[in-house]
Amino acid sequence: MRDGLTIGIAGITGSGKTSWVRQHLKDESRLILIDVRGEHNWLPLWVAEENKSDDLEDALAAVSIANRSDAEVRFRFLLPADRDQVWVEFLGKLAYHIGNVTFILEEADIYSNANWDNPGVRCLHNYSRSQGVTFIYLTRNLPAISRRLTSNTKAWVLFRQSEPRYLDQLEARFDEEIVEIVAGLDDLEYVQVFSDHTWEKGIVTL
């Protein structure tokens, strides 16, 4: 999936976002994942607090960084809560630097809001395409994400959303038909919306 796109995945807790990531990316050879809740045990784990977190440069060794596009990079990161913003900035810029990699960010609304993006997030959604980096972010609260990030998002995977205020805000970004479909989805069902406003429904298989 390393085509340089920015992809947004949104939906309520338990609707299927994490399962979608596992289904579509489990065989990806170059993958960096920020695992905020510790749910992606199908990837090797690197816990910042247990690996000299005072020195961010140690992450280079942890992910076996190589600028060769064929080198395998498969790691998920659990970040120290008091330094997670620093780590996301570092790892986002690292992914841009090495290129040709898929970078996944869970709970993106922690690192992006209406008026601000974490610098690592900003680097990825502004410049990742030139480096062949696919940036995938997950959120329960899509309306909280910055307009800069959503405007650079080229494809959406929308799972069930039930809160009226969220649905009202979604309608400002998508056609009314899409919002109605999202409101009626069952768990593990999703609608994928493309940049040309076409869409298709799908279901995650466990």
Backbone as JSON, one array per atom type, in Angstrom:
{
  "sequence": "MRDGLTIGIAGITGSGKTSWVRQHLKDESRLILIDVRGEHNWLPLWVAEENKSDDLEDALAAVSIANRSDAEVRFRFLLPADRDQVWVEFLGKLAYHIGNVTFILEEADIYSNANWDNPGVRCLHNYSRSQGVTFIYLTRNLPAISRRLTSNTKAWVLFRQSEPRYLDQLEARFDEEIVEIVAGLDDLEYVQVFSDHTWEKGIVTL",
  "N": [[0.82, -1.21, 0.0], [2.1, 1.16, -0.42], [1.74, 3.85, -1.77], [1.89, 6.52, -1.45], [-0.34, 7.92, -0.55], [-2.58, 9.78, 1.6], [-4.68, 8.5, 3.99], [-7.72, 8.44, 5.68], [-9.26, 6.94, 8.46], [-12.22, 6.43, 10.1], [-14.51, 6.15, 12.85], [-16.71, 4.83, 15.43], [-15.61, 3.52, 18.64], [-14.78, 0.11, 18.52], [-15.96, -0.42, 16.09], [-14.53, -1.44, 13.95], [-12.14, -0.4, 12.97], [-9.42, -0.93, 13.77], [-9.3, -3.63, 13.13], [-9.59, -3.47, 10.35], [-7.14, -2.35, 9.63], [-5.37, -4.42, 10.36], [-6.27, -6.48, 8.65], [-5.73, -5.46, 6.07], [-3.05, -4.75, 6.08], [-1.37, -6.63, 7.18], [0.55, -8.1, 5.85], [2.35, -6.29, 4.96], [5.6, -5.14, 4.23], [7.08, -2.95, 4.97], [6.51, -1.03, 7.52], [5.39, 1.18, 9.95], [3.91, 1.69, 13.02], [1.97, 3.56, 15.22], [0.87, 2.6, 18.16], [-1.42, 3.34, 20.11], [-3.21, 2.25, 21.99], [-2.27, -0.29, 22.38], [-3.19, -2.48, 20.8], [-2.41, -3.86, 18.54], [-1.15, -6.57, 18.3], [-0.07, -8.17, 16.37], [2.19, -7.21, 15.27], [5.76, -6.72, 15.67], [6.9, -5.43, 18.81], [7.97, -2.32, 20.08], [8.83, -0.75, 22.89], [8.99, 2.43, 24.0], [9.73, 3.35, 26.56], [11.29, 1.33, 27.58], [13.59, 1.27, 26.2], [15.81, 3.14, 26.37], [14.58, 5.77, 26.29], [15.31, 8.37, 26.59], [16.91, 9.1, 24.53], [16.1, 9.77, 21.41], [17.29, 8.95, 19.09], [17.84, 6.26, 19.33], [15.7, 4.94, 18.29], [16.25, 4.61, 15.64], [17.93, 2.37, 15.46], [16.17, 0.52, 16.53], [14.14, 0.11, 14.63], [15.58, -0.97, 12.61], [16.67, 0.75, 10.61], [17.07, 1.48, 7.21], [17.99, 2.99, 4.18], [17.45, 1.66, 1.9], [14.96, 0.65, -0.33], [14.03, -1.93, -0.21], [14.44, -2.98, 2.26], [13.3, -4.61, 5.18], [10.98, -3.21, 7.39], [9.23, -3.41, 10.19], [7.45, -2.46, 12.69], [5.72, -1.69, 15.72], [4.94, 0.99, 17.9], [4.77, 1.69, 21.33], [4.23, 4.48, 23.21], [5.72, 6.69, 25.65], [3.53, 8.38, 27.83], [4.07, 10.96, 28.68], [5.74, 11.97, 26.8], [4.79, 11.58, 24.29], [4.04, 13.27, 22.16], [6.47, 14.29, 21.29], [7.69, 11.95, 20.39], [5.94, 11.18, 18.29], [6.34, 13.28, 16.52], [9.07, 12.84, 15.94], [9.08, 10.18, 14.86], [7.3, 10.45, 12.71], [8.7, 12.24, 11.05], [10.93, 10.67, 10.66], [9.85, 8.51, 9.19], [9.23, 9.9, 6.84], [11.83, 10.55, 6.06], [13.1, 8.03, 5.55], [11.44, 6.96, 3.62], [9.22, 5.28, 1.23], [7.42, 3.69, 2.8], [4.79, 2.54, 4.99], [2.95, 4.41, 7.24], [1.23, 4.37, 10.21], [-1.11, 5.9, 12.28], [-2.66, 5.72, 15.26], [-5.54, 6.98, 17.06], [-5.67, 9.68, 16.09], [-6.73, 12.18, 16.66], [-5.52, 13.01, 18.97], [-3.2, 14.09, 18.14], [-3.74, 16.0, 16.33], [-5.7, 18.86, 15.84], [-8.31, 21.35, 15.52], [-6.81, 23.69, 15.14], [-4.15, 23.01, 14.99], [-1.45, 20.84, 14.11], [0.54, 18.09, 15.06], [4.02, 18.37, 14.47], [5.24, 16.16, 13.16], [3.03, 14.83, 12.07], [2.12, 16.85, 10.4], [4.27, 17.04, 8.61], [4.02, 14.55, 7.32], [1.42, 14.58, 6.08], [1.68, 16.72, 4.4], [3.95, 16.28, 2.76], [4.46, 13.58, 2.25], [3.86, 12.14, -0.06], [5.8, 12.64, -2.01], [7.84, 11.09, -1.14], [6.95, 8.54, -1.29], [5.51, 7.63, 0.89], [2.87, 6.18, 2.55], [0.37, 7.47, 4.47], [-1.62, 6.66, 7.07], [-4.28, 7.39, 9.11], [-6.15, 6.98, 12.13], [-9.24, 7.62, 13.76], [-11.69, 8.34, 16.27], [-13.14, 10.59, 16.25], [-13.67, 12.33, 13.81], [-14.45, 15.05, 13.06], [-12.85, 16.56, 14.76], [-10.32, 16.62, 13.73], [-7.74, 18.47, 12.03], [-8.46, 20.86, 9.44], [-6.48, 21.13, 7.58], [-5.25, 18.63, 7.54], [-7.43, 16.94, 6.81], [-8.05, 17.99, 4.32], [-5.91, 17.19, 2.82], [-6.28, 14.53, 2.71], [-6.78, 11.73, 0.76], [-8.35, 9.5, 0.46], [-11.01, 7.79, 2.14], [-11.99, 5.69, 4.83], [-14.83, 4.83, 6.23], [-16.34, 3.94, 9.16], [-19.04, 2.84, 11.3], [-20.89, 5.52, 12.73], [-22.55, 7.16, 15.32], [-23.32, 9.32, 16.94], [-25.34, 12.2, 16.89], [-24.23, 14.83, 16.66], [-21.72, 14.38, 15.56], [-22.42, 13.19, 13.15], [-23.75, 15.32, 11.93], [-21.61, 17.04, 11.51], [-20.08, 15.48, 9.81], [-21.63, 15.61, 7.54], [-20.99, 18.02, 6.47], [-18.68, 17.49, 5.15], [-19.01, 15.31, 3.52], [-21.24, 13.78, 1.1], [-24.79, 13.81, 1.68], [-25.91, 11.32, 1.29], [-23.77, 9.57, 1.84], [-23.39, 10.04, 4.58], [-25.79, 9.05, 5.62], [-25.49, 6.36, 5.02], [-23.25, 5.72, 6.6], [-24.32, 6.07, 9.17], [-26.02, 3.91, 9.28], [-24.49, 1.62, 9.27], [-23.35, -1.64, 10.28], [-21.28, -3.12, 12.87], [-17.97, -3.69, 11.77], [-18.63, -3.27, 9.13], [-18.02, -0.99, 6.44], [-17.72, 2.09, 4.57], [-15.99, 3.03, 1.77], [-14.62, 5.96, 0.59], [-13.63, 7.73, -2.22], [-11.29, 10.03, -3.78], [-12.55, 11.15, -5.98], [-15.12, 11.28, -5.19], [-16.59, 9.01, -5.56], [-17.82, 5.88, -4.2], [-17.7, 2.84, -2.26], [-19.03, -0.02, -0.58], [-17.81, -2.13, 2.07], [-16.67, -4.96, 4.03], [-15.06, -5.97, 6.99], [-13.24, -8.92, 7.41], [-12.71, -11.22, 9.89]],
  "CA": [[0.0, 0.0, 0.0], [2.99, 2.32, -0.37], [1.49, 4.65, -2.96], [2.02, 7.93, -1.13], [-1.62, 8.54, -0.24], [-3.03, 9.96, 2.97], [-5.96, 7.81, 4.13], [-8.35, 8.62, 6.97], [-10.18, 5.88, 8.9], [-12.99, 7.01, 11.19], [-15.66, 5.39, 13.33], [-16.77, 4.71, 16.88], [-14.84, 2.44, 19.23], [-15.33, -1.22, 18.3], [-16.66, -0.54, 14.81], [-13.75, -2.24, 13.01], [-10.99, 0.33, 12.42], [-8.19, -1.68, 14.02], [-9.38, -4.87, 12.35], [-9.32, -3.12, 8.95], [-5.68, -2.19, 9.49], [-4.74, -5.75, 10.4], [-6.63, -7.24, 7.45], [-5.16, -4.91, 4.85], [-1.62, -4.42, 6.16], [-0.62, -7.63, 7.94], [1.67, -8.62, 5.06], [3.17, -5.16, 4.51], [6.98, -5.37, 4.67], [7.67, -1.72, 5.52], [5.36, -0.55, 8.26], [5.6, 1.77, 11.27], [2.58, 1.89, 13.57], [1.87, 4.12, 16.56], [-0.18, 1.77, 18.74], [-1.74, 4.08, 21.34], [-3.92, 1.39, 22.95], [-1.66, -1.62, 22.49], [-4.12, -3.44, 20.22], [-1.9, -4.48, 17.31], [-0.12, -7.53, 18.71], [0.42, -8.91, 15.2], [3.45, -6.58, 14.86], [6.78, -6.65, 16.72], [6.68, -4.3, 19.69], [9.1, -1.52, 20.59], [8.31, 0.11, 23.94], [9.95, 3.51, 24.15], [10.21, 3.48, 27.94], [12.22, 0.25, 27.9], [14.68, 1.3, 25.25], [16.55, 4.39, 26.45], [13.72, 6.77, 25.65], [15.92, 9.7, 26.67], [17.62, 9.36, 23.29], [15.24, 9.38, 20.31], [18.07, 8.34, 18.02], [17.82, 4.81, 19.48], [14.64, 4.39, 17.45], [16.85, 4.23, 14.36], [18.35, 0.97, 15.58], [15.02, -0.32, 16.86], [13.4, -0.25, 13.42], [16.55, -1.43, 11.6], [16.52, 1.72, 9.53], [17.92, 1.43, 6.03], [17.41, 3.78, 3.12], [17.1, 0.81, 0.77], [13.51, 0.48, -0.38], [13.66, -3.33, -0.04], [14.73, -3.42, 3.62], [12.07, -4.79, 5.94], [10.77, -2.39, 8.59], [7.91, -3.78, 10.71], [7.43, -2.19, 14.12], [4.73, -0.82, 16.34], [5.51, 1.72, 19.02], [4.04, 2.18, 22.48], [4.97, 5.69, 23.55], [5.5, 7.23, 27.0], [2.47, 9.38, 27.77], [4.57, 12.31, 28.92], [6.59, 12.4, 25.68], [4.26, 11.0, 23.05], [4.06, 14.25, 21.08], [7.85, 14.33, 20.79], [7.93, 10.73, 19.63], [5.19, 11.21, 17.03], [7.08, 14.18, 15.63], [10.3, 12.18, 15.5], [8.81, 9.03, 14.01], [6.72, 10.93, 11.46], [9.78, 12.77, 10.21], [11.77, 9.53, 10.32], [9.19, 7.82, 8.09], [9.44, 10.72, 5.64], [13.24, 10.47, 5.68], [13.48, 6.75, 4.95], [10.63, 6.82, 2.43], [8.72, 3.98, 0.78], [6.97, 2.99, 4.0], [3.44, 2.88, 5.44], [2.97, 4.94, 8.6], [-0.13, 4.32, 10.74], [-1.25, 6.66, 13.52], [-3.9, 5.52, 15.99], [-6.02, 8.1, 17.88], [-5.06, 10.85, 15.46], [-7.21, 13.45, 17.22], [-4.59, 13.44, 20.02], [-2.05, 14.71, 17.49], [-4.26, 16.98, 15.37], [-6.98, 19.47, 16.2], [-8.77, 22.37, 14.56], [-5.84, 24.76, 14.93], [-2.77, 22.55, 15.18], [-1.02, 19.48, 13.82], [1.87, 17.7, 15.48], [4.92, 18.58, 13.32], [5.43, 14.92, 12.41], [1.81, 14.65, 11.29], [2.12, 17.88, 9.34], [5.27, 16.62, 7.61], [3.51, 13.43, 6.55], [0.3, 14.86, 5.17], [2.08, 17.72, 3.41], [5.08, 15.94, 1.88], [4.77, 12.15, 2.19], [3.7, 11.55, -1.4], [7.05, 12.74, -2.76], [8.75, 10.05, -0.64], [6.31, 7.24, -1.37], [5.03, 7.24, 2.22], [1.43, 6.16, 2.76], [0.04, 7.9, 5.84], [-2.96, 6.22, 7.45], [-4.6, 7.8, 10.48], [-7.41, 6.47, 12.67], [-9.83, 8.51, 14.75], [-13.1, 8.2, 16.62], [-13.74, 11.92, 16.2], [-13.18, 12.97, 12.59], [-14.57, 16.51, 13.02], [-11.81, 17.22, 15.56], [-9.08, 16.66, 12.97], [-7.54, 19.75, 11.37], [-8.85, 20.98, 8.03], [-5.28, 20.91, 6.76], [-5.07, 17.18, 7.38], [-8.52, 16.33, 6.04], [-8.0, 18.44, 2.92], [-4.86, 16.42, 2.16], [-6.67, 13.12, 2.73], [-7.22, 11.36, -0.59], [-9.32, 8.41, 0.52], [-11.59, 7.63, 3.46], [-12.65, 4.44, 5.21], [-15.74, 5.31, 7.26], [-17.1, 2.94, 9.9], [-20.27, 3.34, 11.91], [-20.89, 6.69, 13.61], [-23.92, 7.23, 15.81], [-23.67, 10.55, 17.63], [-25.89, 13.19, 15.95], [-23.35, 15.99, 16.39], [-20.68, 13.94, 14.64], [-23.04, 12.99, 11.85], [-24.0, 16.65, 11.36], [-20.33, 17.57, 11.03], [-19.68, 14.69, 8.65], [-22.39, 16.04, 6.38], [-20.3, 19.17, 5.89], [-17.52, 17.01, 4.41], [-19.4, 14.25, 2.6], [-22.61, 13.86, 0.63], [-25.8, 13.34, 2.63], [-26.07, 9.88, 1.08], [-22.69, 8.9, 2.56], [-23.66, 10.15, 6.02], [-26.88, 8.12, 5.93], [-24.92, 5.01, 4.98], [-22.39, 5.57, 7.78], [-25.18, 5.95, 10.34], [-26.7, 2.63, 9.27], [-23.56, 0.5, 9.19], [-23.13, -2.54, 11.41], [-19.87, -3.3, 13.2], [-17.1, -4.29, 10.75], [-18.97, -2.74, 7.81], [-17.48, 0.34, 6.19], [-17.86, 2.65, 3.24], [-14.75, 3.67, 1.33], [-14.91, 7.12, -0.24], [-12.44, 8.08, -2.97], [-11.11, 11.47, -4.01], [-13.49, 11.62, -7.0], [-16.43, 11.22, -4.55], [-17.22, 7.7, -5.7], [-17.7, 5.13, -2.97], [-18.1, 1.44, -2.26], [-19.12, -0.59, 0.75], [-17.02, -3.32, 2.32], [-16.79, -5.53, 5.37], [-13.83, -6.57, 7.49], [-13.36, -10.33, 7.75], [-11.78, -11.53, 10.97]],
  "C": [[0.85, 1.26, 0.0], [2.85, 3.14, -1.64], [1.49, 6.14, -2.66], [0.73, 8.64, -0.82], [-1.75, 8.81, 1.25], [-4.45, 9.43, 3.06], [-6.47, 8.01, 5.55], [-9.33, 7.5, 7.27], [-10.9, 6.39, 10.14], [-14.16, 6.13, 11.57], [-15.61, 5.26, 14.83], [-15.91, 3.55, 17.35], [-15.55, 1.1, 18.99], [-16.0, -1.42, 16.96], [-15.86, -1.3, 13.76], [-12.5, -1.57, 12.47], [-9.69, -0.45, 12.57], [-8.16, -2.98, 13.23], [-9.12, -4.62, 10.88], [-7.83, -3.0, 8.71], [-5.0, -3.55, 9.45], [-5.03, -6.52, 9.11], [-5.87, -6.77, 6.23], [-3.64, -4.74, 4.88], [-0.78, -5.49, 6.85], [0.59, -8.17, 7.18], [2.58, -7.51, 4.54], [4.58, -5.3, 5.08], [7.64, -4.13, 5.26], [6.55, -0.92, 6.2], [5.81, -0.02, 9.63], [4.24, 2.16, 11.81], [2.67, 2.46, 14.99], [0.64, 3.51, 17.22], [-0.57, 2.34, 20.11], [-2.35, 3.18, 22.4], [-3.34, -0.01, 23.09], [-2.51, -2.73, 21.92], [-3.54, -4.26, 19.07], [-0.8, -5.48, 17.63], [0.38, -8.41, 17.58], [1.72, -8.31, 14.66], [4.46, -6.65, 15.99], [6.66, -5.33, 17.5], [8.0, -3.63, 20.08], [8.52, -0.54, 21.59], [9.34, 1.17, 24.25], [10.55, 3.55, 25.55], [11.25, 2.43, 28.3], [13.45, 0.27, 27.01], [15.36, 2.66, 25.21], [15.78, 5.53, 25.81], [14.27, 8.18, 25.77], [16.6, 10.08, 25.36], [16.78, 8.86, 22.12], [16.01, 8.69, 19.19], [18.09, 6.81, 18.15], [16.73, 4.17, 18.64], [15.17, 3.98, 16.08], [17.27, 2.77, 14.38], [17.16, 0.07, 15.78], [14.24, -0.75, 15.63], [14.32, -0.7, 12.29], [16.52, -0.53, 10.37], [17.56, 1.5, 8.44], [17.24, 2.25, 4.95], [17.1, 2.96, 1.88], [15.62, 0.52, 0.81], [13.08, -0.96, -0.16], [13.93, -3.83, 1.37], [13.44, -3.52, 4.42], [12.07, -3.91, 7.19], [9.35, -2.69, 9.07], [7.93, -3.61, 12.22], [6.22, -1.38, 14.51], [5.35, -0.22, 17.59], [4.45, 2.01, 20.07], [4.85, 3.33, 23.07], [4.71, 6.12, 25.0], [4.53, 8.4, 26.96], [2.99, 10.8, 27.93], [5.45, 12.83, 27.79], [6.04, 11.95, 24.34], [4.27, 11.99, 21.9], [5.45, 14.35, 20.46], [8.14, 13.12, 19.93], [7.18, 10.72, 18.3], [5.86, 12.16, 16.04], [8.31, 13.49, 15.07], [10.03, 11.06, 14.51], [8.15, 9.42, 12.69], [7.78, 11.45, 10.51], [10.74, 11.66, 9.79], [11.17, 8.76, 9.14], [9.37, 8.58, 6.78], [10.88, 10.57, 5.15], [13.58, 9.16, 5.0], [12.67, 6.46, 3.69], [10.15, 5.4, 2.16], [8.27, 3.11, 1.96], [5.52, 3.39, 4.27], [3.5, 3.26, 6.91], [1.52, 5.03, 9.1], [-0.17, 5.0, 12.11], [-2.62, 6.41, 14.12], [-4.24, 6.8, 16.77], [-5.46, 9.43, 17.37], [-5.52, 12.17, 16.06], [-6.42, 13.88, 18.46], [-3.48, 14.3, 19.42], [-2.46, 15.72, 16.42], [-5.56, 17.54, 15.92], [-7.26, 20.62, 15.25], [-7.68, 23.38, 14.2], [-4.39, 24.32, 14.92], [-2.61, 21.12, 14.71], [0.34, 19.25, 14.46], [2.81, 17.84, 14.29], [5.2, 17.32, 12.51], [4.23, 14.59, 11.54], [1.77, 15.62, 10.13], [3.1, 17.54, 8.23], [4.71, 15.52, 6.72], [2.4, 13.84, 5.6], [0.63, 15.94, 4.14], [3.04, 17.18, 2.36], [5.27, 14.45, 1.63], [4.72, 11.58, 0.78], [5.01, 11.57, -2.18], [8.04, 11.66, -2.34], [8.13, 8.66, -0.7], [5.82, 6.72, -0.03], [3.5, 7.29, 2.23], [1.16, 6.45, 4.23], [-1.42, 7.54, 6.11], [-3.21, 6.65, 8.9], [-5.99, 7.33, 10.86], [-7.94, 7.43, 13.73], [-11.27, 8.11, 15.04], [-13.85, 9.49, 16.35], [-13.21, 12.69, 15.0], [-13.34, 14.48, 12.58], [-13.52, 17.26, 13.83], [-10.5, 17.38, 14.81], [-8.97, 17.98, 12.2], [-8.0, 19.72, 9.92], [-7.65, 20.77, 7.12], [-5.07, 19.43, 6.49], [-6.18, 16.59, 6.52], [-8.5, 16.77, 4.59], [-6.92, 17.71, 2.13], [-5.16, 14.92, 2.14], [-7.31, 12.75, 1.4], [-8.21, 10.21, -0.64], [-9.77, 8.24, 1.96], [-12.13, 6.22, 3.62], [-13.5, 4.78, 6.42], [-16.53, 4.15, 7.85], [-18.27, 3.62, 10.6], [-20.02, 4.54, 12.84], [-22.33, 6.93, 14.04], [-24.29, 8.55, 16.46], [-24.16, 11.61, 16.65], [-24.95, 14.35, 15.65], [-22.21, 15.62, 15.46], [-21.23, 13.75, 13.23], [-23.32, 14.33, 11.17], [-22.72, 17.24, 10.79], [-19.79, 16.79, 9.84], [-20.38, 15.17, 7.38], [-21.76, 17.26, 5.71], [-19.13, 18.74, 5.01], [-17.88, 15.98, 3.35], [-20.84, 14.47, 2.16], [-23.56, 13.31, 1.7], [-26.0, 11.84, 2.51], [-25.01, 9.09, 1.86], [-22.96, 8.9, 4.06], [-24.76, 9.19, 6.43], [-26.37, 6.68, 5.94], [-24.09, 4.75, 6.22], [-23.24, 5.35, 9.03], [-25.85, 4.58, 10.42], [-25.8, 1.42, 9.21], [-23.59, -0.36, 10.45], [-21.64, -2.58, 11.72], [-19.18, -4.11, 12.1], [-17.49, -3.91, 9.33], [-18.4, -1.34, 7.67], [-17.84, 0.8, 4.79], [-16.56, 3.37, 2.9], [-15.08, 4.76, 0.32], [-13.61, 7.57, -0.9], [-12.42, 9.57, -3.29], [-12.05, 12.01, -5.07], [-14.95, 11.52, -6.53], [-17.21, 9.93, -4.86], [-17.0, 6.92, -4.41], [-18.1, 3.68, -3.19], [-18.13, 0.92, -0.83], [-18.24, -1.83, 0.85], [-17.26, -3.83, 3.72], [-15.46, -6.16, 5.74], [-14.11, -8.02, 7.85], [-12.3, -10.68, 8.78], [-11.14, -12.89, 10.79]]
}
